[in-house]
Amino acid sequence: IFQSAMNHAIKLCQQELELDTLPPIHFIGQSFIESGGKRSFGLFDGKSIKVAVKDRHIIDSIRTLAHELVHAKQRLENMDMDGADGSEVENQANAIAGIILRRFSERYPDYFINSLPG
């Protein structure tokens, strides 16, 4: 289920964000990612995306993936990549990821059912 859901999510994100190419995406078998002394569920370092997936619902991992892909799009648009809480780029990434997640749930409602981590 996981790989199928992620493939659908990546395709939808690429369409919604109008991205011609995607950065490398790595799904990490950890509960979180630590970077710069901070913990997060996802990270876009300017080159690739990492998403922590251990003990998380698939849908939550997809939200993180969408959020980090929004950051990739923002970088392509030369936005100021201020990652502070409440910054324009963070608020935009949160909002757009939420929209993408709603569209994902409309297209693929079955992923919400019985897809808790084992």
Disulfide bonds with the S-S distance in Angstrom:
none
